[in-house]
Amino acid sequence: MSSKKEVLKPTISNICSKAKVSCLLDLNHIYQCNKHLNFINKRYNKERFVGLIVKLKSTNATILMFKSGSLILMGVKDINSLFLTCDHIKQELLYIGYSNPSISTLKITNICGSMNLNRRIDLERIAACFPISSSYEMEIFPGLKITRNNIKWTVHWNGKIFSTGFKSMNHINKEFKKMQNFLLDFQK
């Protein structure tokens, strides 16, 4: 069981980011090429969606590729996997004939995380103390939704908390620590 002095680390469930490849991409060529090293589950139907959707075998990342060279990367669970995904995209583009592609402007757009406090939390008491910034309707949804420091949280009675919208690992660690301290004041 966690105590007030023990600081738990959040579990990262998803990191979303965007990046730019140094060249224009021929999405038809990438989609139709069968000599891929790491790309699996390619999907491309430009009548439905203008981007090529690719799953990367090595890091389990999903990549949206656009003709302009813009990339959206999602599904990685740590920063190292994010950089590894970028390296594998460069290797893949080299392998299928692009000359010297580079990836620039890698920027994290969203980090999702969760934490388990292993303590029962009194959600009704939190909702009563913070009626403006929280919402708890057990008949509709079994968790409390609360906004603290402009961050939206979902808190469950068993101590599991979830949030999204962080831009850095430092930010997510700092805010989850604050939320942990706040919730431990409302344990049953």
N, C-alpha and C positions, 0 to 999 in steps of 0.2 A: 504494500500500500504506500501511496505517496504521502509525504508529510509537507507541512508548510515550508520547511527549510529545503526540501529536495526540489530542485528545478528540473522539470522534465523537458525534453526536447520534442518539438513537433515532428510528426511524420509527414514527409512531403509526398503528396499523391500525384501531383502534376505540375510541371513547369511549362508554361507557354512562352514562346519568344518569336521574334521576327528577325530576319536577316536579309541580306542582298547578295546575290551572286554577281560577279563582275561582268557577266555577259548576258545577252538575250538567250532565252531557252526555247528550243524547238520541242514543244511538249509532245507532238506527234512522234517525233524521232525517239524521245526518251520512252514513251509509252510502248512503241512497237519494237524497240530493241530488246532482244532476248538474252543478251550476254551480260546480265547484271551480276555484280558481286554481292550486293547487300539489299537491293530493292526487291521487295515482295509485295504482293497484293496491290498492284498498280490499277488505278481506276481513272479513266478519262472519258468524259462525254461532254464535249464543249457546248452542246445544246442545253444541258442541264446545269453545268457549272464550268466556269472558264479555266479553272485550275486543274492540274494533275495531282491526284491524291496517291501518295506512296507510303508504304510501310517499310521501315528500315529494320532488317532482321537483327542486326547486332545490338541495337539499343532499345528496340521495341518502340521507337518514336514514329509518329505519323507526321508526314511533311506535306504541306500544300505548296506546290510549285506553280509559279505564274510565268507567263511569257516574258514579262519585263525583267525577270531574274529575282523577283521578290519571293521570299520563302516564309512560311509560317511553320514553326516546329512545335509539336506538342506531344505529351505523353512521357517525357523523361522525368525521372524522379530525383536527379541530383545534377549539380553544375558540371561535374566531370562528364556525365553522359551527354550533356548538352554540347560540350566542346567536341566530344567523340563523334556525335552525330554530324556536326559540321565537317569534321575531317573526313568522315565516310561519304558525305555528299560530294565533297571535292574529289575524292578518289573515284567515285562512281562516274562523275562527269568526265574526268580524265580518261577513264576506261572506255567510255562509249564515244570518245572522239573530240571532246572539247579541249581546246589548248589553253593550259595554264589558268583554270578557273580559280578565283579566290572568293572568299566569303567575307564580307565587311558588315559593319554596323549591326553586329549581333546585339540585340537588346531584349532583356526579359520584360514581358508585358504582364505576366500574371503568375503567381505561385499559389497553389492550393495546399492547405495542410490540415492536419488533424492531430488530436492529442487525447489520450485517455488518462484521466486523473485517478481512476480506480476508486472513486468516492461517489457516494450518492449526493446529488445536488438538489436542493429545495427550489424547484423552478417556480412554484407558486409564490414563494416569498420574494424571489427576485422580481417577478412580474408585478407584485404589489409595491415593492420599493421603487421600481423604475417603470411606471406605467406609460410614460411618453416614449421612452427609447426601447421598450421591449413589447413582445407580443407572445402570448402563450394561450393557445386554445387547444387543449388536449383532445377534444373531440375531432378536430380538423387535422392537426399535426402533432405528433408526440414530443416535439422539441420546442424549446424556447428560442425565439429569434430576438436578438438584442444587438443594438448598435452602441459601440463604445469607441471613442477616439476616431470617429468616422469609419470604423470597420464593422462590417456586419458579421455576426457570429450565429451559429446554431449550436445550442447546448442541449444535451440529453440528460435525463435524470440519473443515468448511470455514470456520469462524469465524462462522457465522450463529447468533445467539442470540435467544430469544423469552421473553417473560414477560408476566404479567398480574396484576391486582390492585392497581394503583396508584390513588391517589386525587387526585393533583395532578400538574401538569406538572413542578413543582419536584422532587417525589418521584421521578418516573420518570427524570428527567435525572440526579439524584444517584445513584440506585441503578445505572443503566446505566453510569455513569462508574466506580463501584466495581467492577462486574462486568468491565468492559473491562480495568481494571488487573490484576484477579485472573487473568483468562484469558491475558493477554499473558505472564505468567510460565510458562504451560504451552504456549506455541507450539512447533511442530515446527521 
